[in-house]
Amino acid sequence: MAESMDYSTEAQVRRISADFARRRARMFLASACVEGPVLLGAIVVVYVLKLVDPQFGVWILLAVALLSGLCLSALVISHARAEQQAIRDVGGTPFPPSGGPTF
């Protein structure tokens, strides 16, 4: 017997949130799978192969880390905006009031 689908706004918001949580997890995993080897490659080039002076190599490592952090931040922000828009599209509130204290 097929399970009946709940089309209430709350149920749709829960499904959207769960879907975006799965997407967010895949995004973080993909980011780590890309950033890890790039950072490892930079470390190998600087400290193992010694193709770059280590004093200059530190700046290369910092630049790689900074760029990957900026890219990941941009992805997280765009992902959060897309989730909020999807929730708005079904008539939900992206951040419903919690009833707790606000600071």
C-alpha positions as CSV (number, residue, x, y, z in Angstrom):
1,M,0.0,0.0,0.0
2,A,1.4,3.4,-1.0
3,E,2.0,5.8,1.8
4,S,-0.1,9.0,1.6
5,M,1.9,12.1,1.0
6,D,1.3,15.0,3.4
7,Y,1.0,18.3,1.4
8,S,0.6,20.6,4.3
9,T,2.9,23.6,4.4
10,E,4.7,22.3,7.5
11,A,5.3,18.9,5.9
12,Q,6.6,20.5,2.7
13,V,8.9,22.7,4.7
14,R,10.2,19.7,6.6
15,R,10.9,17.8,3.3
16,I,12.6,20.9,1.8
17,S,14.8,21.3,4.9
18,A,15.7,17.6,4.9
19,D,16.5,17.7,1.1
20,F,18.7,20.8,1.6
21,A,20.4,19.2,4.6
22,R,21.4,16.2,2.3
23,R,22.6,18.6,-0.3
24,R,24.6,20.6,2.3
25,A,26.3,17.4,3.5
26,R,27.3,16.5,-0.1
27,M,28.5,20.0,-0.7
28,F,30.8,19.9,2.4
29,L,32.1,16.5,1.4
30,A,32.8,17.6,-2.2
31,S,34.5,20.7,-0.9
32,A,36.7,18.6,1.4
33,C,37.5,16.2,-1.4
34,V,38.7,19.1,-3.6
35,E,40.4,21.2,-0.9
36,G,42.3,18.4,0.7
37,P,44.2,17.3,-2.4
38,V,44.9,20.9,-3.5
39,L,46.3,21.8,-0.1
40,L,48.3,18.5,0.0
41,G,49.6,19.3,-3.4
42,A,50.7,22.7,-2.3
43,I,52.4,21.2,0.8
44,V,54.2,18.7,-1.4
45,V,55.4,21.3,-3.9
46,V,56.7,23.6,-1.1
47,Y,58.1,21.2,1.5
48,V,58.8,17.9,-0.2
49,L,59.8,18.8,-3.7
50,K,61.2,22.2,-2.5
51,L,60.2,23.9,-5.8
52,V,59.3,27.0,-3.9
53,D,61.2,28.7,-1.0
54,P,59.4,27.7,2.2
55,Q,59.2,31.3,3.4
56,F,57.2,32.1,0.2
57,G,55.5,28.7,0.3
58,V,53.7,29.6,3.5
59,W,52.0,32.5,1.7
60,I,51.0,30.0,-1.1
61,L,49.4,27.7,1.5
62,L,47.6,30.6,3.2
63,A,46.3,31.8,-0.2
64,V,45.0,28.3,-1.1
65,A,43.3,28.0,2.3
66,L,41.8,31.5,2.1
67,L,40.5,31.0,-1.5
68,S,39.0,27.6,-0.6
69,G,37.4,29.2,2.6
70,L,35.9,32.0,0.5
71,C,34.6,29.6,-2.1
72,L,33.0,27.4,0.6
73,S,31.5,30.5,2.3
74,A,30.0,31.7,-0.9
75,L,28.5,28.2,-1.6
76,V,27.0,28.0,2.0
77,I,25.5,31.5,1.6
78,S,24.0,30.7,-1.8
79,H,22.7,27.4,-0.6
80,A,21.0,29.0,2.5
81,R,19.4,31.6,0.2
82,A,18.1,28.9,-2.1
83,E,16.7,27.0,0.8
84,Q,14.9,30.1,2.1
85,Q,13.5,30.8,-1.3
86,A,12.3,27.2,-1.7
87,I,10.5,27.4,1.7
88,R,9.0,30.8,0.8
89,D,7.8,29.3,-2.5
90,V,5.6,26.7,-0.7
91,G,4.3,29.4,1.6
92,G,6.4,28.6,4.7
93,T,8.5,30.9,6.9
94,P,12.2,30.4,6.4
95,F,13.0,31.1,10.0
96,P,9.8,30.5,12.1
97,P,9.7,32.2,15.5
98,S,11.2,29.9,18.2
99,G,9.5,31.2,21.3
100,G,12.8,31.3,23.0
101,P,14.8,34.4,24.1
102,T,16.2,36.6,21.4
103,F,19.4,38.4,22.1
